[in-house]
Amino acid sequence: MLEKTIDQVLDKLVSHHQDKIALHDSERSITYFELGNEVNKLANLLQTFDIEVGDRVALWMENSIEFVVAEFAIAKIGAVRVPMNTYLNKKEILYRIHDSHSKLLIYHQSLLENQEKLQIEHNCITLNEAELKEKVGNASANYHKPQINPDSNVTIMYTGGTTGKSKGVLHTHKTILSIVYSETYELEIERGAILLHTTPLPHSAGYFIMPGMLRGGEQYIEKGFDPQRFCEIVEDKQITFAFLVPTMIYMLLDYPELKQYDLNSLNTIVYGAAPMAQSRVKDAIETFGPILMQIYSQAEVINQTTILTKEEHEDALNVSEHRLSSCGRSIIISEVQIVNERDEVCSPNQVGELITKGPHMMIGYWNLPEETNDTIKDGWIYTGDMAYKDEYGYIYLVDRKKDMIITGGFNVYTTAVEKVLFEHEAIKQATVIGVPDEKWGESIKAFVVSHTENISEAELINHCKTKLAKYEVPKSIELIKELPLTPYGKIDKKLLRTAYWKDSNRQVN
């Protein structure tokens, strides 16, 4: 199975499901056969731009059928796709184009304000969607592919850069197909599934497209998330599968009209990409039923490290609600260990760094050999995530290694403080960072979004004092209207920290 390339698998899927509808977006719908033809046409067009095996092609496109066609066409000619999130600013886009030495950029003109131009300094051709449609329309659908090895590079996926400079994560046909096959199994995608995609396809969501196709599924692609639109599509199209980040689930739970819609067709809601408060997981299960499934991973091992299944969510409610705060147990193809600073396996309930390996792991960071060697050691990926494993094998994330706060010589895990804040009934969202402190080195500062205005900083600090050690209690709590998010839907702690550390001799990223 792993000795194939992505395009070979696509060709077989097109052959098996020719007349079935494959994809819908806001503009149109296409069958599997039509998808195969469009991929072949674009593959032929790309070669007229002298795009060869191993060349990089950057994609800055909104969620659309064209994005999916472009990803498959790039893979088909043996080139390397560089997908870029639409929420990135122009500086971040240019960095990724230049760093990857992309030879071609395919983009949606609507992403540029006032029809501005991208000033690309190195030799890179740009092609917007109007030019793309015109040129593809005249291309042939008869395609003769070059020889491509399953170990050939196929994508550079840039990290969110939440704890430092964004790095290009390099994957091959073989590692991506390992992820695709694993997702199809682990996420229990059934034959004929109807999938809804509302999160950015250049990130984690894009890797659910092919598993859906493996099951002959029909997939709806939305440009973004809106709770009303989500409910309307689920009810009208009888959606069975959706991937949501926690902030989207919060928006649905808080949507006043939610109960007016029939969402019973949904049998799977996968969530991940950021921590979700235990209380809100419980609310979601009570609202949607036992259909939640959590995945934990990072770009280096896309979407596939641990899983908390639907049954395990339900069991947690009956056995131990605390388990709802777990990210689950390791998936079948991954090995996961928690190790201390001497690389010794930790005892149950002892905090250490989570390391993992499997056939789906990246081969390295693009043009960053030192960072690659720091991350991949003896075949294991060192994730930088601090965690512990209980006696039943369930893993609990406690912090990013770089997010841990050291105050007065004590280690404070921000997720432990955030969990206590979430236990207060007034709190809707919360995050915690370390800020400079002359006496303690760092002090703990929290930012919260509340359900009500009738809450004070003093009340929240007193709440924390009843549940946390003295050194874990926030020194200050700021009530704000909303928390800043990264383009990938995670709380942007790096941005929050910048205001406090920019003038400090010690820079915390």
BAFI-654777 format. One record per residue (C-alpha): residue number from 1; x, y, z. Coordinates in Angstrom, 2 decimals. Example, Ala and Ser with C-alpha at 12.3 -4.5 7.8 and 13.67 -1.06 7.14 Angstrom:
2
ATOM     k         X         Y         Z
ATOM     1     12.30     -4.50      7.80
ATOM     2     13.67     -1.06      7.14
END
This chain:
509
ATOM     k         X         Y         Z
ATOM     1      0.00      0.00      0.00
ATOM     2      2.84      2.40      0.81
ATOM     3      4.76      1.62     -2.38
ATOM     4      2.40      3.83     -4.37
ATOM     5      2.35      7.56     -5.00
ATOM     6     -0.53      9.88     -4.22
ATOM     7     -1.47     10.27     -7.90
ATOM     8     -1.61      6.50     -8.37
ATOM     9     -4.08      6.20     -5.52
ATOM    10     -6.11      9.12     -6.92
ATOM    11     -6.30      7.46    -10.37
ATOM    12     -7.66      4.29     -8.80
ATOM    13    -10.28      6.24     -6.81
ATOM    14    -11.36      8.07     -9.96
ATOM    15    -11.71      4.72    -11.73
ATOM    16    -13.72      3.16     -8.88
ATOM    17    -16.11      6.07     -8.21
ATOM    18    -16.32      7.76    -11.63
ATOM    19    -19.93      8.95    -11.61
ATOM    20    -20.21      9.78     -7.92
ATOM    21    -20.14     13.40     -6.80
ATOM    22    -16.74     13.98     -5.21
ATOM    23    -16.66     17.64     -4.19
ATOM    24    -18.93     20.66     -3.74
ATOM    25    -17.95     24.24     -3.04
ATOM    26    -19.80     27.56     -3.24
ATOM    27    -19.36     27.66     -7.03
ATOM    28    -19.95     24.13     -8.31
ATOM    29    -19.91     20.35     -7.87
ATOM    30    -17.76     17.78     -9.67
ATOM    31    -17.71     14.01     -9.99
ATOM    32    -14.68     11.82     -9.35
ATOM    33    -14.22     11.46    -13.12
ATOM    34    -14.32     15.23    -13.64
ATOM    35    -11.87     15.69    -10.77
ATOM    36     -9.44     13.29    -12.43
ATOM    37     -9.72     15.16    -15.74
ATOM    38     -9.12     18.55    -14.12
ATOM    39     -6.09     17.22    -12.25
ATOM    40     -4.62     15.88    -15.52
ATOM    41     -5.24     19.18    -17.32
ATOM    42     -3.55     21.20    -14.59
ATOM    43     -0.66     18.72    -14.46
ATOM    44     -0.10     19.28    -18.20
ATOM    45     -0.30     23.04    -17.72
ATOM    46      2.21     23.04    -14.87
ATOM    47      4.76     21.32    -17.07
ATOM    48      4.50     24.17    -19.61
ATOM    49      5.89     26.41    -16.85
ATOM    50      8.93     24.11    -16.67
ATOM    51      7.86     22.73    -13.30
ATOM    52      9.88     19.55    -12.88
ATOM    53     10.16     16.73    -10.35
ATOM    54     11.21     18.21     -7.01
ATOM    55     10.35     21.85     -7.84
ATOM    56      8.21     23.67     -5.30
ATOM    57      4.79     25.15     -6.12
ATOM    58      3.17     27.44     -3.53
ATOM    59     -0.61     27.57     -3.05
ATOM    60     -2.28     30.58     -1.47
ATOM    61     -5.91     29.76     -2.13
ATOM    62     -9.24     29.87     -0.33
ATOM    63    -11.03     26.61      0.43
ATOM    64    -12.25     25.50     -2.97
ATOM    65    -12.35     22.69     -5.48
ATOM    66     -9.48     24.45     -7.30
ATOM    67     -7.28     24.05     -4.23
ATOM    68     -7.85     20.29     -4.14
ATOM    69     -7.23     20.00     -7.90
ATOM    70     -3.99     21.96     -7.55
ATOM    71     -2.67     19.81     -4.71
ATOM    72     -3.27     16.59     -6.66
ATOM    73     -1.83     18.03     -9.90
ATOM    74      1.38     19.14     -8.17
ATOM    75      1.78     15.66     -6.69
ATOM    76      1.09     14.08    -10.07
ATOM    77      4.06     15.75    -11.77
ATOM    78      6.39     14.94     -8.88
ATOM    79      6.64     18.54     -7.68
ATOM    80      6.39     19.65     -4.04
ATOM    81      3.34     21.59     -2.91
ATOM    82      3.69     24.42     -0.38
ATOM    83      0.16     25.09      0.98
ATOM    84     -0.28     28.43      2.76
ATOM    85     -3.09     29.47      5.08
ATOM    86     -5.31     32.30      3.81
ATOM    87     -5.08     34.03      7.21
ATOM    88     -1.35     34.66      6.82
ATOM    89     -0.27     38.23      6.15
ATOM    90      1.75     39.24      3.10
ATOM    91      5.05     39.18      4.99
ATOM    92      4.42     35.60      6.13
ATOM    93      3.42     34.56      2.60
ATOM    94      6.57     36.04      1.09
ATOM    95      8.71     34.33      3.72
ATOM    96      7.30     30.90      2.79
ATOM    97      7.67     31.52     -0.95
ATOM    98     11.28     32.67     -0.59
ATOM    99     12.27     30.07      2.00
ATOM   100     10.91     27.19     -0.11
ATOM   101     12.34     28.67     -3.34
ATOM   102      8.96     28.13     -4.96
ATOM   103      9.05     28.31     -8.74
ATOM   104      5.34     29.07     -9.12
ATOM   105      2.64     30.64     -6.93
ATOM   106     -1.03     29.87     -7.56
ATOM   107     -3.23     32.26     -5.62
ATOM   108     -6.72     33.72     -5.25
ATOM   109     -6.73     37.40     -6.19
ATOM   110     -9.37     38.05     -3.50
ATOM   111     -6.72     37.46     -0.82
ATOM   112     -4.91     40.65     -1.86
ATOM   113     -6.32     43.96     -0.61
ATOM   114     -7.23     46.56     -3.25
ATOM   115     -5.74     44.39     -6.01
ATOM   116     -2.23     44.96     -4.67
ATOM   117      0.64     42.90     -6.03
ATOM   118      3.00     40.52     -4.31
ATOM   119      6.55     41.83     -4.67
ATOM   120      8.39     38.53     -5.04
ATOM   121     12.12     39.12     -5.24
ATOM   122     13.31     35.80     -6.63
ATOM   123     12.37     33.98     -9.83
ATOM   124      8.79     32.89     -9.16
ATOM   125      5.88     32.93    -11.60
ATOM   126      2.50     34.03    -10.19
ATOM   127     -0.82     32.76    -11.47
ATOM   128     -4.18     33.91    -10.07
ATOM   129     -7.39     31.90    -10.30
ATOM   130     -8.73     33.73    -13.38
ATOM   131     -5.54     33.02    -15.34
ATOM   132     -5.55     29.47    -14.02
ATOM   133     -9.09     28.74    -15.23
ATOM   134     -8.36     30.19    -18.67
ATOM   135     -5.16     28.22    -19.17
ATOM   136     -6.48     24.94    -17.73
ATOM   137     -9.52     25.15    -20.02
ATOM   138     -7.27     24.82    -23.05
ATOM   139     -5.09     22.03    -21.67
ATOM   140     -5.33     18.35    -22.59
ATOM   141     -6.73     15.75    -20.16
ATOM   142     -4.40     13.08    -21.56
ATOM   143     -1.48     12.92    -19.19
ATOM   144      1.71     10.86    -19.15
ATOM   145      3.33     11.12    -15.76
ATOM   146      7.04     11.12    -15.04
ATOM   147      8.58      8.37    -12.93
ATOM   148      8.07      9.25     -9.26
ATOM   149      9.38      7.34     -6.26
ATOM   150      7.10      6.89     -3.19
ATOM   151      9.98      8.29     -1.13
ATOM   152      9.98     11.50     -3.20
ATOM   153      9.13     14.75     -1.43
ATOM   154      5.53     15.86     -1.95
ATOM   155      4.81     18.69      0.49
ATOM   156      6.42     21.34      2.67
ATOM   157      3.97     22.21      5.42
ATOM   158      5.03     25.26      7.42
ATOM   159      4.50     25.23     11.18
ATOM   160      2.41     27.89     12.86
ATOM   161      5.48     29.45     14.46
ATOM   162      3.71     29.87     17.80
ATOM   163      6.94     29.34     19.75
ATOM   164      9.47     30.70     17.26
ATOM   165     10.31     30.93     13.56
ATOM   166      8.04     28.96     11.23
ATOM   167      9.75     25.85      9.85
ATOM   168      9.00     23.90      6.67
ATOM   169      8.01     20.32      7.53
ATOM   170      8.98     17.96      4.72
ATOM   171      6.79     14.95      3.87
ATOM   172      6.95     12.33      1.12
ATOM   173      4.28     10.43     -0.83
ATOM   174      4.85      7.52      1.54
ATOM   175      4.48      9.51      4.78
ATOM   176      1.36     11.29      3.52
ATOM   177     -0.28      8.03      2.41
ATOM   178      0.56      6.54      5.82
ATOM   179     -1.40      9.42      7.36
ATOM   180     -4.28      9.00      4.90
ATOM   181     -4.68      5.26      5.55
ATOM   182     -4.36      5.73      9.31
ATOM   183     -6.97      8.51      9.40
ATOM   184     -9.42      6.42      7.39
ATOM   185     -9.13      3.65      9.98
ATOM   186     -8.74      5.62     13.20
ATOM   187    -11.50      8.15     12.45
ATOM   188    -13.89      5.34     11.44
ATOM   189    -14.87      7.02      8.16
ATOM   190    -17.66      4.92      6.73
ATOM   191    -18.36      4.13      3.07
ATOM   192    -20.43      6.86      1.47
ATOM   193    -19.62      9.37      4.22
ATOM   194    -20.70     12.98      3.66
ATOM   195    -17.98     15.27      4.96
ATOM   196    -18.03     19.00      5.70
ATOM   197    -14.83     21.07      5.68
ATOM   198    -14.94     24.54      7.25
ATOM   199    -11.36     24.86      8.56
ATOM   200     -8.45     25.85      6.26
ATOM   201     -7.52     23.11      3.78
ATOM   202     -3.82     24.16      3.73
ATOM   203     -3.67     23.02      7.37
ATOM   204     -4.94     19.84      9.06
ATOM   205     -8.35     19.81      7.34
ATOM   206     -6.84     19.23      3.92
ATOM   207     -5.61     15.83      5.05
ATOM   208     -9.20     14.65      5.57
ATOM   209    -10.03     15.03      1.86
ATOM   210     -8.28     11.87      0.68
ATOM   211     -9.58      9.62      3.49
ATOM   212    -13.09     10.73      2.52
ATOM   213    -12.34      9.85     -1.09
ATOM   214    -11.00      6.42     -0.10
ATOM   215    -14.49      5.67      1.21
ATOM   216    -16.22      7.00     -1.91
ATOM   217    -17.47      9.96      0.09
ATOM   218    -19.12     13.20     -0.95
ATOM   219    -17.47     16.33      0.44
ATOM   220    -18.64     19.90      0.99
ATOM   221    -16.00     22.63      1.11
ATOM   222    -16.80     25.94      2.80
ATOM   223    -14.54     29.02      2.74
ATOM   224    -14.89     29.49      6.48
ATOM   225    -16.92     28.72      9.56
ATOM   226    -20.19     30.32     10.58
ATOM   227    -22.44     28.57     13.14
ATOM   228    -25.65     29.30     11.25
ATOM   229    -24.22     28.20      7.91
ATOM   230    -22.76     25.07      9.53
ATOM   231    -26.15     24.08     10.95
ATOM   232    -27.93     24.76      7.66
ATOM   233    -25.55     22.60      5.64
ATOM   234    -25.56     19.73      8.14
ATOM   235    -29.36     19.67      8.16
ATOM   236    -29.84     20.17      4.40
ATOM   237    -27.06     17.90      3.12
ATOM   238    -27.25     15.29      5.89
ATOM   239    -23.58     15.71      6.78
ATOM   240    -22.14     12.75      8.69
ATOM   241    -18.54     13.88      9.43
ATOM   242    -16.99     17.24     10.41
ATOM   243    -13.66     18.43     11.78
ATOM   244    -13.80     21.46     14.10
ATOM   245    -11.29     23.28     16.27
ATOM   246    -12.42     23.95     19.86
ATOM   247    -13.28     27.62     19.22
ATOM   248    -15.76     26.50     16.56
ATOM   249    -17.39     24.03     18.95
ATOM   250    -17.65     26.84     21.53
ATOM   251    -19.36     29.04     18.91
ATOM   252    -21.87     26.28     18.15
ATOM   253    -22.61     25.64     21.83
ATOM   254    -23.17     29.37     22.35
ATOM   255    -25.27     29.80     19.18
ATOM   256    -28.79     30.76     20.39
ATOM   257    -30.59     29.09     17.45
ATOM   258    -28.73     25.77     17.63
ATOM   259    -31.68     23.71     18.86
ATOM   260    -33.81     24.80     15.90
ATOM   261    -31.74     22.63     13.56
ATOM   262    -31.80     18.87     13.05
ATOM   263    -28.16     17.79     13.29
ATOM   264    -28.88     14.11     13.89
ATOM   265    -27.16     13.03     10.66
ATOM   266    -23.80     13.85     12.27
ATOM   267    -22.15     10.68     13.56
ATOM   268    -18.62     12.08     13.97
ATOM   269    -17.22     15.41     15.14
ATOM   270    -13.43     15.30     15.22
ATOM   271    -11.76     18.06     17.19
ATOM   272     -8.15     18.99     17.77
ATOM   273     -5.44     21.60     17.00
ATOM   274     -5.84     23.21     20.44
ATOM   275     -6.80     22.22     24.00
ATOM   276    -10.51     22.09     24.83
ATOM   277    -11.86     22.73     28.31
ATOM   278    -13.16     19.58     30.03
ATOM   279    -16.41     21.33     30.98
ATOM   280    -17.05     22.29     27.36
ATOM   281    -16.29     18.76     26.11
ATOM   282    -19.00     17.56     28.48
ATOM   283    -21.39     20.25     27.20
ATOM   284    -20.68     19.19     23.61
ATOM   285    -21.41     15.52     24.32
ATOM   286    -24.67     16.48     26.03
ATOM   287    -25.60     18.66     23.04
ATOM   288    -24.51     16.55     20.06
ATOM   289    -24.50     13.06     21.58
ATOM   290    -21.63     10.55     21.87
ATOM   291    -20.07     11.52     18.53
ATOM   292    -16.96     13.42     19.63
ATOM   293    -13.49     12.18     18.77
ATOM   294    -10.30     14.01     19.74
ATOM   295     -7.01     13.83     17.85
ATOM   296     -3.66     15.22     18.94
ATOM   297     -0.61     15.72     16.76
ATOM   298      1.51     18.35     15.03
ATOM   299      2.71     19.07     11.48
ATOM   300      5.67     16.73     11.93
ATOM   301      3.24     13.79     12.24
ATOM   302      0.10     15.31     10.70
ATOM   303     -3.13     14.54     12.63
ATOM   304     -1.95     11.13     13.82
ATOM   305     -0.31     10.67     17.23
ATOM   306     -3.06      9.98     19.78
ATOM   307     -6.82      9.63     19.71
ATOM   308     -9.62      9.72     22.28
ATOM   309    -12.41      7.76     20.61
ATOM   310    -16.16      8.27     20.83
ATOM   311    -16.48      5.28     23.13
ATOM   312    -13.70      6.61     25.37
ATOM   313    -15.47      9.96     25.64
ATOM   314    -18.63      8.17     26.73
ATOM   315    -16.75      5.90     29.14
ATOM   316    -15.10      8.92     30.70
ATOM   317    -18.50     10.33     31.63
ATOM   318    -19.34      7.07     33.39
ATOM   319    -15.93      6.18     34.88
ATOM   320    -13.79      9.30     35.27
ATOM   321    -14.70     12.71     33.86
ATOM   322    -11.07     13.72     34.34
ATOM   323    -10.26     11.52     31.34
ATOM   324    -12.10     14.04     29.12
ATOM   325     -9.03     16.25     29.52
ATOM   326     -6.84     13.50     28.06
ATOM   327     -5.77     13.52     24.40
ATOM   328     -6.27      9.76     24.38
ATOM   329     -3.94      6.87     23.66
ATOM   330     -1.47      6.32     20.84
ATOM   331     -2.91      5.36     17.45
ATOM   332     -2.02      2.00     15.91
ATOM   333      0.80      3.18     13.62
ATOM   334      2.48      5.48     16.14
ATOM   335      4.72      4.71     19.07
ATOM   336      4.53      7.22     21.91
ATOM   337      6.68      7.57     25.01
ATOM   338      7.05     10.15     27.77
ATOM   339     10.72     10.68     28.64
ATOM   340     12.67     12.74     31.17
ATOM   341     15.70     14.95     30.47
ATOM   342     17.94     11.86     30.42
ATOM   343     15.70     10.21     27.80
ATOM   344     14.50      7.64     30.33
ATOM   345     10.88      6.51     30.07
ATOM   346      8.84      8.22     32.78
ATOM   347      6.81      6.33     35.35
ATOM   348      3.00      6.65     35.21
ATOM   349      1.80     10.17     36.12
ATOM   350      5.35     11.60     35.86
ATOM   351      5.65     14.63     33.56
ATOM   352      8.17     14.49     30.73
ATOM   353      8.48     15.26     27.02
ATOM   354      6.26     13.38     24.58
ATOM   355      8.21     11.67     21.81
ATOM   356      6.77      9.67     18.92
ATOM   357      7.71      7.76     15.78
ATOM   358      6.04      5.88     12.94
ATOM   359      5.90      5.57      9.13
ATOM   360      4.01      8.87      8.94
ATOM   361      6.65     11.10     10.53
ATOM   362      8.33     13.90      8.59
ATOM   363     11.71     13.27      7.03
ATOM   364     13.00     16.59      8.36
ATOM   365     12.75     20.37      8.23
ATOM   366     13.32     22.05      4.89
ATOM   367     16.93     23.32      4.71
ATOM   368     17.32     23.21      8.51
ATOM   369     19.67     20.30      9.31
ATOM   370     20.48     21.45     12.86
ATOM   371     16.82     21.87     13.79
ATOM   372     16.09     18.48     12.21
ATOM   373     18.81     16.83     14.31
ATOM   374     17.48     18.55     17.45
ATOM   375     13.96     17.22     16.75
ATOM   376     14.62     13.73     15.34
ATOM   377     16.85     11.66     17.62
ATOM   378     17.39      7.92     17.16
ATOM   379     14.31      7.79     14.94
ATOM   380     12.04      9.56     17.46
ATOM   381     10.41     12.98     17.03
ATOM   382     10.79     15.12     20.14
ATOM   383      7.56     17.11     20.07
ATOM   384      8.37     19.77     22.66
ATOM   385      5.08     18.92     24.38
ATOM   386      5.19     18.14     28.08
ATOM   387      2.80     15.38     29.15
ATOM   388      2.23     12.42     31.41
ATOM   389      0.70      9.00     30.89
ATOM   390     -1.61      7.43     33.47
ATOM   391     -1.61      3.76     34.46
ATOM   392     -4.18      3.01     31.72
ATOM   393     -2.10      4.51     28.91
ATOM   394     -4.09      7.74     28.57
ATOM   395     -1.92     10.77     27.82
ATOM   396     -2.45     14.21     29.34
ATOM   397     -0.75     17.24     27.81
ATOM   398      0.38     19.76     30.41
ATOM   399      2.20     22.40     28.32
ATOM   400      4.47     23.25     25.47
ATOM   401      8.04     22.98     26.75
ATOM   402      8.58     26.64     25.79
ATOM   403      5.30     27.74     27.41
ATOM   404      6.17     26.39     30.85
ATOM   405      6.58     29.21     33.39
ATOM   406      9.44     29.18     35.90
ATOM   407      8.52     31.44     38.82
ATOM   408     10.71     31.60     41.92
ATOM   409     12.33     28.31     40.89
ATOM   410      8.98     26.47     40.57
ATOM   411      7.75     24.99     37.27
ATOM   412      4.18     26.01     36.46
ATOM   413      2.30     24.34     33.62
ATOM   414     -0.07     26.85     32.05
ATOM   415     -2.70     24.24     31.20
ATOM   416     -3.09     23.40     34.91
ATOM   417     -3.91     27.05     35.66
ATOM   418     -6.17     27.33     32.62
ATOM   419     -8.10     24.23     33.69
ATOM   420     -8.89     25.80     37.07
ATOM   421    -10.00     29.05     35.42
ATOM   422    -12.37     27.07     33.18
ATOM   423    -13.95     25.55     36.29
ATOM   424    -15.40     28.97     37.13
ATOM   425    -18.89     29.20     35.64
ATOM   426    -18.32     32.72     34.29
ATOM   427    -15.34     31.78     32.10
ATOM   428    -15.83     31.23     28.39
ATOM   429    -12.16     31.17     27.30
ATOM   430     -8.86     31.48     29.13
ATOM   431     -5.13     31.41     28.51
ATOM   432     -2.06     31.88     30.71
ATOM   433      1.44     33.22     29.99
ATOM   434      4.57     34.13     31.95
ATOM   435      5.56     37.81     32.14
ATOM   436      8.79     39.40     33.47
ATOM   437      9.04     39.79     37.24
ATOM   438     12.04     41.39     38.97
ATOM   439     11.65     39.27     42.08
ATOM   440     10.48     35.89     40.75
ATOM   441     11.91     35.93     37.21
ATOM   442      8.46     35.30     35.78
ATOM   443      5.00     35.82     37.17
ATOM   444      1.76     34.26     35.99
ATOM   445     -0.68     36.36     34.00
ATOM   446     -4.06     35.16     32.73
ATOM   447     -6.32     36.50     30.01
ATOM   448     -9.99     35.50     30.15
ATOM   449    -13.15     35.94     28.15
ATOM   450    -16.23     35.87     30.34
ATOM   451    -19.88     35.00     29.78
ATOM   452    -20.83     37.97     31.95
ATOM   453    -19.59     41.43     32.89
ATOM   454    -20.38     40.76     36.56
ATOM   455    -17.02     39.23     37.34
ATOM   456    -13.88     40.79     38.78
ATOM   457    -10.17     40.03     38.73
ATOM   458    -10.21     39.64     42.54
ATOM   459    -12.99     37.04     42.40
ATOM   460    -11.14     34.96     39.81
ATOM   461     -7.85     35.15     41.74
ATOM   462     -9.64     34.01     44.91
ATOM   463    -11.18     31.14     42.90
ATOM   464     -7.67     30.08     41.83
ATOM   465     -6.37     30.30     45.40
ATOM   466     -8.84     27.63     46.51
ATOM   467     -7.62     25.12     43.90
ATOM   468     -3.96     25.88     43.13
ATOM   469     -0.68     25.99     44.99
ATOM   470      0.34     29.50     46.03
ATOM   471      3.04     29.75     43.35
ATOM   472      0.55     28.67     40.64
ATOM   473     -2.00     31.42     41.32
ATOM   474     -2.01     34.20     38.66
ATOM   475     -0.63     37.50     39.90
ATOM   476     -2.91     39.30     37.47
ATOM   477     -5.95     38.43     35.37
ATOM   478     -7.04     40.60     32.46
ATOM   479    -10.62     40.40     31.18
ATOM   480    -10.77     40.88     27.42
ATOM   481    -13.46     40.56     24.74
ATOM   482    -11.64     37.94     22.66
ATOM   483     -8.36     36.06     22.58
ATOM   484     -6.05     36.45     19.58
ATOM   485     -5.83     33.35     17.40
ATOM   486     -3.14     32.12     15.04
ATOM   487     -4.09     31.34     11.42
ATOM   488     -4.46     27.73     12.59
ATOM   489     -7.11     28.44     15.24
ATOM   490     -4.80     28.22     18.26
ATOM   491     -4.58     30.91     20.92
ATOM   492     -1.65     33.14     19.97
ATOM   493      0.38     33.12     23.18
ATOM   494      3.42     34.38     21.31
ATOM   495      1.55     37.58     20.40
ATOM   496      0.32     38.04     23.96
ATOM   497      3.85     37.62     25.34
ATOM   498      5.46     40.06     22.90
ATOM   499      4.10     43.16     24.64
ATOM   500      5.68     42.09     27.94
ATOM   501      9.04     40.68     26.79
ATOM   502     10.01     42.94     23.87
ATOM   503     12.09     45.26     26.10
ATOM   504     13.47     42.50     28.31
ATOM   505     17.03     41.18     28.20
ATOM   506     15.55     37.68     28.30
ATOM   507     13.26     37.09     25.34
ATOM   508     10.59     34.42     25.82
ATOM   509      9.19     33.26     22.46
END
